[in-house]
């Protein structure tokens, strides 16, 4: 009987040791401490279709962010524009009350500056974005699409 218990215990230990390490989930409360991490987290949550969690690192209400991303103008195009943004520059003010991030999307030729505001003396940061700014990205994407169609003599492939 003791051998049986020893085998069961050894199997249990081996089974636990064989499990792959799970990545620790990034939490918004950790992300907002570093303005350089907000861009990546925000886009990751948009990519995973979790705008409510993405809103936790922004100044916008989660319902407004969700409505902006899933707008009636061009929701797929809006997501494509957002997900194509790369952060090229982040300038933090000397007093650490604000920062400016330059996000660029090469595919659509869009470059925008977004403001980040800090609270608690620079310990908490939030992306300042509005539903109107998000919907403006949809319009910019539509303008890009129309330009591409004009260049192709009206043909859509």
C-alpha positions in Angstrom: 0.0 0.0 0.0 2.9 2.4 0.8 4.3 1.8 -2.7 0.9 2.7 -4.2 0.8 6.0 -2.3 4.4 6.7 -3.2 3.6 6.2 -6.9 0.4 8.3 -6.7 2.4 11.1 -5.0 5.2 10.9 -7.5 2.7 11.0 -10.4 1.0 14.1 -8.9 4.3 15.9 -8.5 5.4 15.0 -12.0 2.1 16.1 -13.4 2.4 19.5 -11.7 6.0 19.9 -12.8 5.0 19.1 -16.4 2.4 21.8 -16.7 3.7 24.7 -18.8 4.2 28.0 -17.0 1.3 30.3 -17.5 1.9 33.9 -18.4 0.8 36.3 -15.7 -2.1 38.3 -17.0 -1.4 41.9 -17.4 -3.7 44.0 -15.3 -4.8 47.5 -16.0 -3.8 48.7 -12.5 -0.2 47.6 -13.3 -0.2 49.1 -16.8 -1.3 52.6 -15.8 1.9 53.0 -13.7 4.0 53.3 -16.9 2.9 55.5 -19.8 5.1 53.6 -22.2 3.0 50.4 -21.6 -0.4 51.9 -22.2 -0.2 51.7 -26.0 0.6 48.0 -26.2 -2.0 47.0 -23.6 -4.7 49.2 -25.2 -4.2 47.6 -28.6 -3.9 44.1 -27.1 -7.4 44.5 -25.5 -8.8 45.9 -28.7 -7.4 43.0 -30.7 -8.9 40.5 -28.1 -12.2 42.4 -28.5 -12.2 43.6 -24.9 -12.8 47.3 -25.2 -14.2 47.4 -21.7 -10.8 46.4 -20.3 -9.0 48.7 -22.8 -11.1 51.6 -21.4 -9.5 51.0 -17.9 -6.3 52.6 -19.2 -8.1 55.6 -20.8 -10.1 58.6 -19.7 -13.2 57.4 -21.7 -16.1 55.4 -20.3 -16.1 51.8 -21.4 -19.5 52.2 -23.1 -18.3 55.1 -25.1 -15.1 53.3 -26.1 -17.1 50.2 -27.1 -19.5 52.4 -29.2 -16.5 54.2 -30.8 -14.8 51.0 -31.8 -18.0 49.3 -32.9 -19.3 52.4 -34.6 -21.8 52.4 -37.5 -19.4 54.2 -39.8 -16.9 51.4 -40.5 -16.3 49.2 -37.4 -13.9 46.7 -39.2 -11.9 49.6 -40.7 -11.8 51.4 -37.3 -10.3 48.2 -35.7 -7.8 47.8 -38.5 -6.7 51.4 -38.2 -6.4 51.1 -34.4 -4.6 47.8 -34.5 -2.1 49.1 -37.1 -0.9 51.9 -34.8 2.7 51.8 -33.7 4.0 54.1 -31.0 6.9 56.1 -32.3 7.5 58.7 -29.6 6.5 59.3 -26.0 7.4 62.7 -24.5 6.7 63.1 -20.7 6.6 66.6 -19.4 9.2 67.6 -16.9 6.6 68.0 -14.1 5.2 64.5 -15.0 1.6 65.8 -15.3 1.2 64.9 -19.0 2.7 63.1 -21.9 2.3 63.1 -25.6 2.5 59.9 -27.6 2.8 59.8 -31.4 1.0 56.8 -32.9 1.4 56.1 -36.6 -0.3 53.6 -38.9 1.9 53.0 -42.0 -0.8 51.1 -43.9 -3.2 54.1 -43.8 -0.6 56.9 -43.7 -2.2 58.1 -40.4 -0.2 59.8 -37.7 -1.8 61.1 -34.5 -0.6 62.6 -31.3 -2.5 61.3 -28.2 -2.3 62.9 -24.8 -1.8 61.0 -21.6 -2.6 62.6 -18.2 -1.1 61.6 -15.0 -2.6 61.5 -11.5 -1.0 61.1 -8.2 2.2 62.9 -9.2 2.9 60.7 -12.2 2.2 57.4 -10.6 -1.0 56.7 -12.6 -1.4 57.5 -16.3 -4.5 57.5 -18.6 -4.7 57.8 -22.3 -6.9 60.8 -23.2 -9.1 59.6 -26.1 -12.7 60.4 -27.1 -15.3 58.6 -29.1 -15.1 61.4 -31.7 -11.3 60.7 -32.1 -12.0 57.0 -32.6 -14.8 57.7 -35.1 -12.5 60.2 -36.9 -10.1 57.3 -37.5 -12.9 55.5 -39.2 -13.4 58.5 -41.5 -9.7 58.6 -42.2 -9.8 54.9 -43.1 -12.7 55.5 -45.5 -10.9 58.4 -47.1 -7.8 56.1 -47.6 -10.1 53.4 -49.2 -11.7 56.0 -51.6 -8.2 57.2 -52.6 -7.1 53.7 -53.3 -10.2 53.1 -55.4 -9.6 56.3 -57.3 -6.0 55.3 -58.1 -7.3 51.9 -59.3 -9.8 53.6 -61.7 -12.8 52.6 -59.6 -12.0 48.9 -59.5 -12.3 47.1 -56.2 -10.3 43.8 -55.9 
